[in-house]
Amino acid sequence: METATLRSILEYAVRAPSTHNTQPWLFKISEGKELEIFYDPQYVLKQADKELRDLHISIGCMLENLRLASMHFGYNAEISFGPFSENFKKAHVVFVQKSLLSDLDKRLFETINKRVNARGVFSPIAIPDIVKKQIIEMSSGSKIKLTLIESKEDIKKIGMLTEQSMHMAYENKSFRKEMSGWMNSNISSKKEGIPGFALKMPFFLSFFIPFFVRFFNMGNILGRKNYESISSAPLLVMFSGEDIELSWIETGILAEKVMLFLQSLNFQTSIFVGAIEMGDFYKEIMSITKNTTRPQFLFGAGKILGMHKITPRHDIDRKIIF
Ligand SMILES: Cc1cc2nc3c(=O)[nH]c(=O)nc-3n(C[C@H](O)[C@H](O)[C@H](O)COP(=O)(O)O)c2cc1C
């Protein structure tokens, strides 16, 4: 494979969502047709992602983009991952010619550069039943269980748990310090972290909010905002499975597929992992949703009206190692 093609594939891969927009991946290219993927330990969120669940989910999302982009350029990406931990090695990709994109994969690929994690209040427009059916079908064959949460009452309960989880998180000074370091102003030239516009911050406030987050406990305000957003969602999509690295990566792969699908139909998706990550709130989600497997990831889906701008990424050269 030409290096230029591989670079183009990686440009699509890194458009994936990642926790706090950390983009924790590193790529090592060997002989032009094989790729090794590592995570960069400097991007571990020691407070927000103690178990590295979100780091693995982020890498899973990136692998799904990589698979789609490889097919667009005529290659089948044979992706394997694990065993983990000892040496940071996470995934190995062999590119094999030649593959055809299915209509669904073409649709997903064409959405990669438009996908954003939207934030804000959802309008009451429902997701049609046919779309929900297609989402369920997308999960067939995956080890990850996909649950659609549609009852307004259950959605509100999960909104409340998320609000409480944010109170808990923001009480911790180290969490606040870490979080503020990943929030940027609306005109920041930083290529990592979340720009103010993506958090729907007004222009002037975007210069001060990271400071306030760091030195004051804003858990009440931010928790309420999350509650308002989640409770307005017509649908929550939850992914659950075994609590191991392998299943976190698989969660990311499936979640990215479903988020791309929904966004290809002009719906928005908005991720909320507070109640999954903090304390024991996940147990309450399990009881609300009558789920026996551990929740790993969750997003709201529907229409969030207004502009949703894409967020920056590092140049691909910074992510390639030799
Ligand atoms: C594993 C994971 C967890 C995330 N958790 C949250 C969250 O709890 N709240 C939130 O607002 N965004 C969350 N995000 C969204 C990221 O902040 C977002 O993907 C990143 O800033 C890049 O922006 P983009 O998705 O619009 O490209 C999460 C993303 C991932 C992959």
The ligand as a MOL file (V3000), in Angstrom:
LIG
                    3D

  0  0  0     0  0            999 V3000
M  V30 BEGIN CTAB
M  V30 COUNTS 31 33 0 0 0
M  V30 BEGIN ATOM
M  V30 1 C -15.2710 6.8710 25.7480 0
M  V30 2 C -15.8280 8.2600 25.6020 0
M  V30 3 C -16.4370 8.8870 26.6950 0
M  V30 4 C -16.9790 10.1670 26.5520 0
M  V30 5 N -17.6540 10.7250 27.6040 0
M  V30 6 C -18.2830 11.9230 27.4580 0
M  V30 7 C -19.1040 12.4540 28.4890 0
M  V30 8 O -19.3200 11.8180 29.5360 0
M  V30 9 N -19.6620 13.6760 28.3020 0
M  V30 10 C -19.4600 14.3820 27.1540 0
M  V30 11 O -19.9860 15.4920 27.0420 0
M  V30 12 N -18.7060 13.8890 26.1310 0
M  V30 13 C -18.1350 12.6730 26.2460 0
M  V30 14 N -17.3920 12.1330 25.2180 0
M  V30 15 C -17.2780 12.8750 23.9510 0
M  V30 16 C -15.8840 13.4760 23.7490 0
M  V30 17 O -15.6840 14.5760 24.5980 0
M  V30 18 C -15.7510 13.8630 22.2700 0
M  V30 19 O -15.8030 12.7000 21.4940 0
M  V30 20 C -14.4280 14.5910 21.9820 0
M  V30 21 O -14.4040 15.8260 22.6470 0
M  V30 22 C -14.2040 14.8190 20.4860 0
M  V30 23 O -15.2750 15.5250 19.9270 0
M  V30 24 P -16.1150 14.9330 18.7180 0
M  V30 25 O -16.6890 13.6200 19.1600 0
M  V30 26 O -17.1900 15.9560 18.4530 0
M  V30 27 O -15.2010 14.7470 17.5530 0
M  V30 28 C -16.8640 10.8610 25.3140 0
M  V30 29 C -16.2410 10.2090 24.2390 0
M  V30 30 C -15.7530 8.9220 24.3600 0
M  V30 31 C -15.1550 8.2240 23.1650 0
M  V30 END ATOM
M  V30 BEGIN BOND
M  V30 1 1 1 2
M  V30 2 1 2 3
M  V30 3 2 2 30
M  V30 4 2 3 4
M  V30 5 1 4 5
M  V30 6 1 4 28
M  V30 7 2 5 6
M  V30 8 1 6 7
M  V30 9 1 6 13
M  V30 10 2 7 8
M  V30 11 1 7 9
M  V30 12 1 9 10
M  V30 13 2 10 11
M  V30 14 1 10 12
M  V30 15 2 12 13
M  V30 16 1 13 14
M  V30 17 1 14 15
M  V30 18 1 14 28
M  V30 19 1 15 16
M  V30 20 1 16 17
M  V30 21 1 16 18
M  V30 22 1 18 19
M  V30 23 1 18 20
M  V30 24 1 20 21
M  V30 25 1 20 22
M  V30 26 1 22 23
M  V30 27 1 23 24
M  V30 28 2 24 25
M  V30 29 1 24 26
M  V30 30 1 24 27
M  V30 31 2 28 29
M  V30 32 1 29 30
M  V30 33 1 30 31
M  V30 END BOND
M  V30 END CTAB
M  END
